[in-house]
């Protein structure tokens, strides 16, 4: 009886045909895309509405509609259209409507930016965790390579550097060193970056 071997997802095959990706890289790409789709599915109604409004107001269609509406409003209220009586000759209503709209639009943009910032912080945390894991794995490899070299009788050029490379890095110590150096230079790390 033949055993059923599950086939790889079609996206991996397609990517492998188009790009020289390893299966691991293709798998990671698929996992990230699936994570983004899952984030989209978890959004609430309010978040979806806010995103839709932000997307629309950030488009050229929104600019064209506003240019047309404001243009018609201004031409009408300047009295340039025969037979149409101006209803806002001082443009107070137009200014008020534009101000109220700006308040709501800026709020929707801030809501979207706050959510994007939270996502960016989560991704930065993931990057940090992966970097720490990689650093730990490299440290373990250095320890193993040093043991192999000693076993084979290979003399290292700089034993002090190798001993340092075999030590795990404590991220709290790195953060404290960054803060100390920033304080000594008179600027916080964020001020120096921005």
N, C-alpha and C positions, 0 to 999 in steps of 0.2 A: 504494500500500500504506500503510495507516494505521500510524503509530508508536504503540508502547505507552508510555504515560506511567504510571510507577508511582504508585500512590495513596498518600496519607499514611497512617500507622498509624491504626487505628480509635480509639485512645485520644486522639489529637489532635483528631479530628473530634468525638468525644464531649465532650471538654473544651471545645472551641470552642463547641459548642452550649449547654453549661451555664454556661460562664464566659467573660468577654470577654478571654481570653488571646490574646496574639500567638502566631504559630506558633513563634517562637523560644522564648518562655517555655514553651509546651506541650512543645516538644522537650526543653528543659532538665529539666522535671519528669519526663518519660519517661526521660531519661538517668539522673537521680538514682534513680528507682525501680528501673531495671534494675541500677544499681550496687549497691543494697541487696540485690536478689535474688541477684546474683552473690556478694556477701559471704556470704549465707546458704548458697549452694551450696558455697562453699569451706570452710565450717566442718567441722572434724573431728568424729569420733564423740564424743570426750571433751567438746568444746565444746558439742555439741548436748545431751548428757546434762546437763552443768552448767547450761545455759540452761533446760532443761525442769524441772530440780529447783528452780532459782531462781524460775522462773515459778510453779510449783505452791506453793512455800513462801511466796510473796508473795500468795497468794490467800485469800479468805474461806473457801473449802472447806477449806484447810489448818487454819485457825483452828477451824472447826466440828468437824473430825475430832479435833483435839487436845482441844478442850473436852469432847467426848463421851468420848474414851479416858481422859483424866485424871479426869473426873467419875466414870466407872464405877470406875476404879482406886481413887479416894479413898473412894467410898461402900462398895465391897467391902471395902477394908482397914480401914475404921472399924468393920466388923462390923454395919453397918446392914441388910444383906441376910440374912434368916434362911436357914439351911441352907448358906451359903457361908462357908467358913473363910478368914479373912484370911491372905494369903501374904506380905504386905509391911507389917506393922503399923506399922513405924517410917518407912516411905516412903523408905528408903535406896535401894532398887532404882529407884524412880520418879525420885528425884533424880539418881542416876547415869545413867539412861537419858536424862533430859532434858539433862544436862550434855554427854554424848557427842553427842547430837543437835545441840545448840547449836554444838559445835565444828565438826562437819561442815557444818552449814548456813551458818555464818559463812564457812567456807572456800569453799563454792560461791558465795556472794554476792561474796566478794572476787575470785574468778576472773572472774565476770561483770563486776564493776566494773572490773577491770584491762583487760579486753578493750574495754569501753565507753570507758574513758579513752584507750586507744590509738586507737580510731576517732575520738574527739573531737579528739585531737591531729592526726590526719591531716586531718580536716576543717578544723581551725584553720589548718593549713599551707596547704591549698587556698585558704581565704579570704585568707590573707596574700598568696599568689602572685597571686590575682585582683586584690586591692587594689593590689598593686605594679604589675601590668600596667595597671590602670585609671589609676593615677596617672601612669604613663609616657605613656599615650595622651593624657591631659588635658594633660600638659606639651607633647607634640608639637602638640596642637591650639592651645595658647596661643602657641607659636612661630609656627605658621602664621597664626593670626589677627593676631598682631602684625605679621608681614610684610605681610599684606593691608592692615592699617590704615596702615602706613607707605607702601605703594604708593599708596593712595588719599588720602594726605595727612591722615589723621584724627589729631588730637592726643589723646594719652592723658592722662588726668587725673593718674595716679600712675605714672610710668614705673618707679620703683623697685619697686613692688609687682608690676608686670607682669614685670620682669626676674627677680624672685624666683620668680614662678609658672612661668617658663620653665625653671627649674632642676629636674633630677630629684632626688628625695629618696633619699638613701642610707639604707636601713633600719638598717644597722649604726650609723650616726651617731645615729639616733633612739633605738635601744636604749641606746647609751652615754649619751646625754643623760638618758634616763629613769633609768638606774642612778645617774648623778651626782646628779640632783635628789633621788632617793630617799635616797641616802647623806647628802646635805646635810640632809634633813629627819629623818634618824634612823630611817627605816623603808624596808624593801625594797618594790618595787611590789606584790609578792604580799601583804605584810602590810597595805598600805593597802587592797587590794581586799577582803581577807577580814576 
